[in-house]
Amino acid sequence: MFLTFYGAAREVTGSCTLVEVGDKRFLVDCGMFQGGHFNEVKNAEPFPFDPASLDAVFVTHAHLDHIGRLPLLVKQGFRGTIYATAPTIDLLELILEDAHAVMEYDHRKLGHPVLYEREDIAQVRGACRKVEYGTPVVIPAPDLSSPRKRGSRRGQAAVGISLLDSRLRGNDIKVVFHDVGHILGSAFIEIRANGKRVVFSGDIGNANAPIVRDTEPLPPELDALVCESTYGNRIHESGSLRQEIIEREVLAALRRGGVLMIPSFSLERTQELIYELNNLIDREHRLPVVPIFLDSPLAIGALKVYRQYHQYYDEEATRLFQGGDDLFQFPGLQLTATTEESKRINQVPAPKIIIAGAGMMNGGRIVHHALRYLSDPKSTLLIIGYQAAGTLGREILEGNSPVTVMGERVPVRCRVRAIGALSAHADQEKLLDWIGGGLATPKKVYLNHGEPPASEALAKRLTAELGIKATVVNHGLKVEV
């Protein structure tokens, strides 16, 4: 089995790993690069492999940096099957439609290219097949004697079949999805082929995250683990203190009498924040009722998916749901789906709270609010997620002022706060516990999805404390398992 890393190598976005077993070729994720002009230019570059030669794509979850180039893949000839959990497939369609709308806007305003069309999104959706946690997808045995030549084309990709099929052979490729507790329907992916077992972590969920279930343990006897390292050098605030931290920050912002801006990723982060505010305002009455605007059409659409797939909730969210509690609605919350509704937020006097995408402030409605309120000393910007290098969020987090917002230079006079308890990613301790907490540690670990300081810090601890050979991958690195 050969693995080649074509994204998220010494950076956090653009997840894409090619897996080759004999004449079978498939991807784990096919994501978009994000964070600054240089990264975004890479999205338009040709794939370093022939999309028509791929049998399948296995998708860990629906964030754009893991799925964003799937329409490009089909546009350039991919005709295989895309495997993902049911919530991932529904969320995937929302994310891709939203990304296309953003590209069309940027094309009209700035002349940026539109990388794919709506027909390509429809083709992606048509190629998707639902996978349940723990139920193997099986690709018939590869021909190990004749690896497929680069650039060759197949008329039809391999199709997953049931383990009960009597025609299965011992050297078939088996792919199993496990709950990774990152967002609704997210998975780490286990691949067994040719006597080897490899796991791709995708993004690993934070400890004690609400709504989603805890990360499942690693399978035993792993020959290799490809693991994210976004927060490989960071320790989050305790997840058990999540509500206390949110309560403290919200009250401090409201006492200032200004606007609390929360840039939030439309999937998972927003739903978790709404869930926690529901508890603090409606169930425990620890926060006052003030106008709270969810100003993100994508996040509003995702709420419908979260309500639909309640069978994926953790024990506490399930108990509340079965008791008749709408987890995502409470006094003061207003959903502003249309542009006109979003503009009317400006007419509502402070104090008020605005939750808007994008989470890294590299687009979306949050930049309109930032343009208006960053210079207001009474207002607060609360950052609750990872900020990639080159994004407006990262600039502000690093203390830069003034910053450029929608072409204007804006001084940052508002209060800026950042908390890690709401992060959707595991911190260093959770990563170490997960990697070292199974029946046996993996023989090798390949670290991706991290900026070099984070990945290298985690690699050092893995080697020093667990005795694991850990490699921080480079773009284009090809390894044999």
C-alpha positions as CSV (number, residue, x, y, z in Angstrom):
1,M,0.0,0.0,0.0
2,F,1.3,3.4,-1.0
3,L,0.2,6.8,0.4
4,T,1.0,10.1,-1.3
5,F,0.2,13.4,0.5
6,Y,-1.2,16.1,-1.9
7,G,-2.6,18.5,0.7
8,A,-2.7,19.6,4.3
9,A,1.1,18.9,4.4
10,R,2.8,21.4,6.8
11,E,-0.4,23.4,6.6
12,V,-4.0,23.0,7.9
13,T,-6.1,23.0,4.8
14,G,-6.4,21.2,1.4
15,S,-6.7,17.7,2.7
16,C,-6.0,15.1,0.0
17,T,-4.2,11.8,0.2
18,L,-3.8,9.3,-2.6
19,V,-3.9,5.6,-1.6
20,E,-2.7,2.9,-4.1
21,V,-3.1,-0.8,-3.6
22,G,-2.0,-2.7,-6.8
23,D,-4.2,-1.4,-9.6
24,K,-6.7,0.3,-7.2
25,R,-6.4,4.0,-6.6
26,F,-8.6,6.2,-4.3
27,L,-8.5,9.4,-2.3
28,V,-9.1,10.1,1.4
29,D,-10.7,13.6,1.2
30,C,-10.3,16.2,-1.6
31,G,-10.4,19.5,0.2
32,M,-10.0,23.2,-0.7
33,F,-6.9,25.2,0.3
34,Q,-7.9,28.2,2.5
35,G,-6.1,31.2,4.0
36,G,-4.7,34.0,1.9
37,H,-4.3,34.5,-1.8
38,F,-1.4,32.2,-2.2
39,N,-3.3,29.2,-0.8
40,E,-6.4,29.9,-2.7
41,V,-4.5,30.1,-6.0
42,K,-3.5,26.5,-5.5
43,N,-7.2,25.4,-5.8
44,A,-7.1,26.2,-9.5
45,E,-3.9,24.2,-10.2
46,P,-4.3,20.8,-12.0
47,F,-4.4,17.7,-9.8
48,P,-1.1,15.9,-9.6
49,F,-2.9,12.7,-10.6
50,D,-5.5,11.8,-13.2
51,P,-9.0,12.0,-11.6
52,A,-10.3,9.6,-14.2
53,S,-8.0,6.9,-12.9
54,L,-9.5,6.9,-9.4
55,D,-11.9,4.2,-8.1
56,A,-13.3,6.1,-5.2
57,V,-13.1,8.9,-2.6
58,F,-13.6,8.3,1.1
59,V,-14.7,11.5,2.9
60,T,-14.0,12.0,6.6
61,H,-16.4,14.9,7.1
62,A,-18.1,17.9,5.4
63,H,-15.8,20.8,6.1
64,L,-14.7,22.7,3.0
65,D,-11.0,21.9,3.5
66,H,-11.9,18.2,3.2
67,I,-14.5,18.3,0.4
68,G,-14.1,21.6,-1.5
69,R,-12.4,20.3,-4.6
70,L,-14.7,17.3,-5.2
71,P,-16.6,19.2,-7.9
72,L,-13.3,19.9,-9.6
73,L,-12.5,16.2,-9.4
74,V,-15.6,15.3,-11.3
75,K,-15.2,18.2,-13.7
76,Q,-11.8,16.8,-14.6
77,G,-13.0,13.2,-15.2
78,F,-13.6,11.4,-11.9
79,R,-16.4,8.8,-12.3
80,G,-16.0,6.7,-9.2
81,T,-18.0,6.5,-6.0
82,I,-17.8,8.9,-3.1
83,Y,-18.3,7.3,0.3
84,A,-19.5,9.2,3.4
85,T,-21.9,9.1,6.2
86,A,-25.5,10.3,5.6
87,P,-25.1,13.6,7.6
88,T,-21.9,14.3,5.7
89,I,-23.6,13.8,2.3
90,D,-26.4,16.3,3.2
91,L,-24.0,18.8,4.7
92,L,-21.6,18.4,1.8
93,E,-24.2,19.6,-0.6
94,L,-24.9,22.7,1.5
95,I,-21.2,23.5,1.8
96,L,-20.4,23.2,-1.9
97,E,-23.4,25.3,-2.9
98,D,-22.3,28.0,-0.5
99,A,-18.7,27.9,-1.8
100,H,-20.0,28.2,-5.3
101,A,-22.1,31.3,-4.4
102,V,-19.0,32.9,-2.8
103,M,-16.9,32.2,-5.9
104,E,-19.6,33.7,-8.1
105,Y,-19.7,36.8,-5.8
106,D,-15.8,37.1,-5.9
107,H,-15.9,36.7,-9.7
108,R,-18.3,39.6,-10.1
109,K,-16.6,41.9,-7.6
110,L,-12.9,40.9,-8.0
111,G,-12.6,38.9,-11.2
112,H,-11.6,35.7,-9.3
113,P,-12.2,32.4,-11.2
114,V,-15.2,30.2,-10.6
115,L,-13.6,26.8,-10.3
116,Y,-16.7,24.7,-10.9
117,E,-20.4,24.9,-11.8
118,R,-23.6,23.7,-10.2
119,E,-23.8,20.8,-12.5
120,D,-20.5,19.5,-11.0
121,I,-22.0,19.8,-7.5
122,A,-25.0,17.7,-8.7
123,Q,-22.6,15.1,-10.1
124,V,-20.8,14.9,-6.8
125,R,-24.1,14.4,-5.0
126,G,-25.1,11.7,-7.5
127,A,-21.8,9.9,-6.9
128,C,-22.3,9.7,-3.1
129,R,-23.1,6.5,-1.3
130,K,-24.1,6.4,2.4
131,V,-21.9,4.5,4.9
132,E,-22.7,3.5,8.4
133,Y,-20.2,3.6,11.2
134,G,-18.7,0.1,11.7
135,T,-20.1,-1.4,8.4
136,P,-17.2,-2.1,6.0
137,V,-17.1,-0.9,2.4
138,V,-15.4,-3.6,0.4
139,I,-13.5,-3.1,-2.8
140,P,-12.8,-6.3,-4.7
141,A,-9.2,-7.6,-4.5
142,P,-6.7,-5.6,-6.5
143,D,-4.3,-7.0,-9.1
144,L,-1.1,-6.7,-7.1
145,S,1.0,-7.9,-10.0
146,S,0.1,-5.0,-12.3
147,P,-0.2,-1.5,-10.8
148,R,-2.2,0.8,-12.9
149,K,-0.2,3.2,-15.0
150,R,-0.5,6.9,-14.2
151,G,-3.0,8.6,-16.4
152,S,-4.9,5.4,-17.4
153,R,-8.6,5.7,-17.5
154,R,-11.3,3.2,-16.4
155,G,-14.8,3.1,-17.7
156,Q,-16.3,2.2,-14.3
157,A,-14.9,2.4,-10.8
158,A,-15.0,-0.3,-8.2
159,V,-18.2,-0.5,-6.2
160,G,-18.5,-1.3,-2.5
161,I,-20.2,-4.6,-1.7
162,S,-21.5,-6.3,1.4
163,L,-19.2,-8.4,3.6
164,L,-21.8,-11.1,3.3
165,D,-21.0,-11.6,-0.4
166,S,-19.7,-15.2,-0.7
167,R,-17.4,-14.1,-3.5
168,L,-15.2,-12.0,-1.2
169,R,-11.5,-13.0,-1.0
170,G,-9.1,-12.5,1.8
171,N,-7.1,-9.8,0.0
172,D,-10.1,-7.6,-0.7
173,I,-9.8,-3.9,0.4
174,K,-11.9,-3.2,3.4
175,V,-12.7,0.4,4.5
176,V,-14.4,1.1,7.8
177,F,-15.8,4.4,9.1
178,H,-15.5,5.1,12.9
179,D,-17.1,8.1,14.8
180,V,-14.4,10.7,15.4
181,G,-16.6,13.2,17.3
182,H,-15.6,16.3,15.3
183,I,-18.8,17.3,13.6
184,L,-22.1,15.5,12.9
185,G,-21.3,12.4,10.9
186,S,-17.5,12.9,11.0
187,A,-15.3,9.8,10.8
188,F,-11.8,8.5,11.0
189,I,-11.3,6.0,8.3
190,E,-9.6,2.5,8.6
191,I,-8.3,0.8,5.5
192,R,-7.3,-2.8,5.5
193,A,-5.5,-4.1,2.4
194,N,-2.8,-6.6,1.6
195,G,-2.3,-7.6,5.2
196,K,-1.8,-4.0,6.3
197,R,-4.0,-1.7,8.4
198,V,-3.9,2.1,8.1
199,V,-6.1,4.8,9.8
200,F,-6.7,8.3,8.5
201,S,-7.9,10.5,11.4
202,G,-9.6,13.3,9.4
203,D,-10.1,15.9,12.1
204,I,-10.3,14.7,15.7
205,G,-13.0,16.1,17.9
206,N,-12.3,18.1,21.1
207,A,-12.8,16.5,24.5
208,N,-16.3,16.6,26.0
209,A,-17.8,18.4,23.0
210,P,-21.6,18.8,23.1
211,I,-24.0,17.2,20.7
212,V,-21.5,14.8,19.0
213,R,-20.4,11.6,20.6
214,D,-16.8,11.0,21.9
215,T,-14.1,9.9,19.6
216,E,-14.0,6.1,19.2
217,P,-10.7,4.4,20.2
218,L,-8.1,3.5,17.6
219,P,-8.3,-0.1,16.2
220,P,-5.4,-2.3,17.3
221,E,-2.4,-3.4,15.3
222,L,-2.1,-0.3,13.1
223,D,0.8,-0.3,10.7
224,A,0.4,3.4,10.1
225,L,-1.7,6.3,11.4
226,V,-2.2,9.5,9.3
227,C,-3.1,12.0,12.0
228,E,-4.1,15.7,12.1
229,S,-2.0,18.0,14.3
230,T,-3.8,21.4,14.1
231,Y,-3.4,22.0,17.8
232,G,-0.3,19.7,18.3
233,N,1.4,22.4,20.4
234,R,-1.7,23.7,22.3
235,I,-3.7,22.8,25.3
236,H,-7.3,24.0,25.3
237,E,-9.3,25.2,28.3
238,S,-11.1,22.3,29.9
239,G,-14.2,21.2,28.0
240,S,-15.9,20.7,31.4
241,L,-15.6,24.5,31.9
242,R,-17.0,25.4,28.4
243,Q,-20.3,26.9,29.6
244,E,-18.6,28.8,32.4
245,I,-16.1,30.3,29.9
246,I,-18.9,31.3,27.4
247,E,-21.0,32.8,30.2
248,R,-18.0,34.9,31.5
249,E,-17.1,36.2,28.0
250,V,-20.7,37.0,27.0
251,L,-21.4,38.8,30.2
252,A,-18.2,40.8,30.0
253,A,-19.1,41.8,26.4
254,L,-22.7,42.8,27.3
255,R,-21.5,44.9,30.2
256,R,-19.4,47.0,27.8
257,G,-22.7,48.0,26.0
258,G,-21.5,47.2,22.5
259,V,-21.8,44.5,20.0
260,L,-20.4,41.0,20.5
261,M,-19.2,39.6,17.2
262,I,-18.5,35.9,17.0
263,P,-17.0,34.7,13.7
264,S,-18.0,31.0,13.6
265,F,-17.6,28.1,11.3
266,S,-21.1,27.3,9.9
267,L,-20.8,23.6,10.6
268,E,-20.5,22.3,14.1
269,R,-19.0,25.3,15.8
270,T,-22.1,27.4,15.3
271,Q,-24.5,24.5,16.3
272,E,-22.4,23.9,19.5
273,L,-22.4,27.5,20.4
274,I,-26.2,27.8,19.9
275,Y,-26.7,24.6,21.9
276,E,-24.6,26.1,24.8
277,L,-26.4,29.5,24.6
278,N,-29.8,27.6,24.7
279,N,-28.7,26.0,28.0
280,L,-27.4,29.2,29.5
281,I,-30.4,31.4,28.5
282,D,-33.4,29.2,28.4
283,R,-32.7,26.2,30.7
284,E,-30.5,27.7,33.4
285,H,-31.2,31.4,33.1
286,R,-27.6,32.4,33.6
287,L,-27.5,34.9,30.8
288,P,-30.0,37.7,30.0
289,V,-32.2,37.6,27.0
290,V,-30.7,40.0,24.4
291,P,-31.0,40.0,20.6
292,I,-28.8,37.2,19.2
293,F,-28.5,37.0,15.4
294,L,-27.5,33.9,13.6
295,D,-26.3,35.7,10.4
296,S,-25.3,32.8,8.2
297,P,-27.5,31.1,5.6
298,L,-25.2,28.1,5.6
299,A,-25.4,27.6,9.4
300,I,-29.2,28.1,9.2
301,G,-29.4,25.4,6.6
302,A,-27.1,23.1,8.6
303,L,-29.5,23.4,11.6
304,K,-32.0,21.4,9.6
305,V,-29.6,18.6,9.0
306,Y,-28.6,18.6,12.7
307,R,-32.3,18.3,13.6
308,Q,-32.8,15.5,11.1
309,Y,-30.0,13.2,12.2
310,H,-30.6,13.2,16.0
311,Q,-29.6,9.5,16.1
312,Y,-26.0,10.8,15.9
313,Y,-26.3,12.8,19.1
314,D,-24.5,12.1,22.3
315,E,-26.3,10.9,25.4
316,E,-27.1,14.3,26.9
317,A,-28.3,15.8,23.6
318,T,-30.4,12.7,23.0
319,R,-32.0,13.0,26.4
320,L,-32.9,16.7,25.8
321,F,-34.2,15.9,22.3
322,Q,-36.4,13.1,23.5
323,G,-37.7,15.4,26.2
324,G,-39.1,17.7,23.6
325,D,-36.3,20.4,23.8
326,D,-35.5,22.1,20.5
327,L,-31.7,22.3,21.0
328,F,-31.3,25.2,18.6
329,Q,-34.0,27.7,19.5
330,F,-34.4,30.0,22.5
331,P,-35.7,33.5,23.4
332,G,-33.8,36.2,21.7
333,L,-32.4,34.1,18.8
334,Q,-33.2,35.4,15.4
335,L,-32.2,33.6,12.1
336,T,-31.3,36.1,9.4
337,A,-31.2,34.1,6.2
338,T,-31.7,36.8,3.6
339,T,-29.5,39.8,2.8
340,E,-32.3,42.2,3.7
341,E,-32.7,40.5,7.2
342,S,-28.9,40.7,7.7
343,K,-28.9,44.5,6.9
344,R,-31.6,45.1,9.4
345,I,-29.3,43.9,12.2
346,N,-27.7,47.3,12.0
347,Q,-30.9,49.0,13.1
348,V,-31.1,47.0,16.4
349,P,-29.4,48.9,19.2
350,A,-26.6,47.4,21.3
351,P,-26.1,45.3,23.3
352,K,-26.5,42.5,20.8
353,I,-24.7,39.4,19.7
354,I,-23.9,38.6,16.1
355,I,-22.8,35.0,15.1
356,A,-21.7,35.0,11.5
357,G,-19.4,33.2,9.1
358,A,-16.8,32.8,8.0
359,G,-15.0,31.4,11.0
360,M,-11.6,32.8,9.9
361,M,-13.1,36.1,8.8
362,N,-11.8,35.5,5.2
363,G,-15.2,36.2,3.7
364,G,-18.9,35.9,4.5
365,R,-21.1,38.2,6.4
366,I,-18.8,38.6,9.4
367,V,-16.6,41.0,7.4
368,H,-19.5,43.5,7.0
369,H,-19.9,43.5,10.8
370,A,-16.2,43.8,11.3
371,L,-16.0,46.8,9.0
372,R,-18.7,48.5,11.2
373,Y,-17.7,47.5,14.7
374,L,-13.9,46.7,14.9
375,S,-13.2,50.3,15.6
376,D,-15.8,50.6,18.4
377,P,-14.1,50.4,21.9
378,K,-17.4,49.2,23.4
379,S,-17.6,46.2,21.1
380,T,-16.0,42.7,21.4
381,L,-14.7,40.2,18.9
382,L,-14.7,36.7,20.4
383,I,-12.7,34.2,18.4
384,I,-13.7,30.6,19.0
385,G,-11.9,28.6,16.3
386,Y,-8.6,28.1,14.5
387,Q,-7.4,31.0,12.4
388,A,-5.1,30.0,9.5
389,A,-2.1,32.1,8.5
390,G,-3.1,34.8,6.0
391,T,-6.7,35.3,7.2
392,L,-8.2,38.4,8.7
393,G,-8.9,36.5,11.9
394,R,-5.3,35.6,12.3
395,E,-4.1,39.2,11.7
396,I,-6.4,40.5,14.4
397,L,-5.6,37.6,16.8
398,E,-1.9,38.5,16.5
399,G,-2.6,42.1,17.5
400,N,-2.3,43.9,14.1
401,S,-4.0,47.2,13.7
402,P,-5.2,48.7,11.5
403,V,-6.3,45.8,9.3
404,T,-7.8,45.7,5.8
405,V,-11.5,44.8,5.7
406,M,-13.3,44.9,2.3
407,G,-10.6,47.2,0.9
408,E,-10.7,49.7,3.8
409,R,-8.1,50.1,6.6
410,V,-9.9,49.8,9.9
411,P,-8.3,50.3,13.3
412,V,-8.9,47.5,15.8
413,R,-10.2,49.3,19.0
414,C,-12.7,46.7,20.1
415,R,-11.9,44.2,22.8
416,V,-10.4,41.0,21.2
417,R,-10.8,37.7,23.0
418,A,-10.1,34.1,22.0
419,I,-11.1,30.8,23.7
420,G,-10.2,27.2,22.9
421,A,-12.9,25.4,24.8
422,L,-15.2,25.7,21.8
423,S,-12.6,24.4,19.3
424,A,-13.8,21.4,17.2
425,H,-10.2,20.1,17.2
426,A,-8.5,17.9,19.7
427,D,-5.6,19.6,21.6
428,Q,-2.2,18.1,22.2
429,E,-3.3,16.1,25.3
430,K,-6.3,14.6,23.5
431,L,-4.2,13.7,20.5
432,L,-1.6,11.9,22.7
433,D,-4.3,10.1,24.7
434,W,-6.0,8.9,21.5
435,I,-2.9,7.8,19.8
436,G,-1.5,6.1,22.9
437,G,-4.7,4.9,24.5
438,G,-5.4,1.8,22.4
439,L,-4.4,-1.8,23.0
440,A,-1.1,-1.1,21.1
441,T,0.4,2.0,19.7
442,P,0.7,2.5,15.9
443,K,4.0,1.4,14.3
444,K,4.3,4.7,12.5
445,V,2.5,8.1,12.6
446,Y,2.4,10.5,9.7
447,L,1.3,14.0,10.9
448,N,-0.6,16.3,8.5
449,H,-3.1,19.1,9.0
450,G,-0.9,21.4,11.1
451,E,1.5,24.3,10.7
452,P,5.1,23.2,11.2
453,P,5.5,24.3,14.9
454,A,2.3,22.4,15.9
455,S,3.1,19.2,13.9
456,E,6.8,19.1,15.1
457,A,5.9,19.7,18.7
458,L,3.5,16.7,18.6
459,A,6.0,14.5,16.7
460,K,8.6,15.1,19.5
461,R,6.2,14.2,22.2
462,L,5.0,11.0,20.3
463,T,8.6,9.9,20.0
464,A,9.7,10.9,23.5
465,E,6.7,9.6,25.5
466,L,5.3,6.8,23.3
467,G,8.3,5.7,21.4
468,I,6.5,6.1,18.1
469,K,8.3,7.0,14.9
470,A,6.5,10.2,13.8
471,T,7.0,12.0,10.5
472,V,5.7,15.4,9.6
473,V,4.7,15.0,6.0
474,N,5.7,17.2,3.0
475,H,3.6,17.9,0.0
476,G,4.1,15.1,-2.6
477,L,5.7,12.7,0.0
478,K,5.1,9.1,-1.0
479,V,5.4,6.3,1.6
480,E,5.0,2.6,1.5
481,V,3.1,0.8,4.2
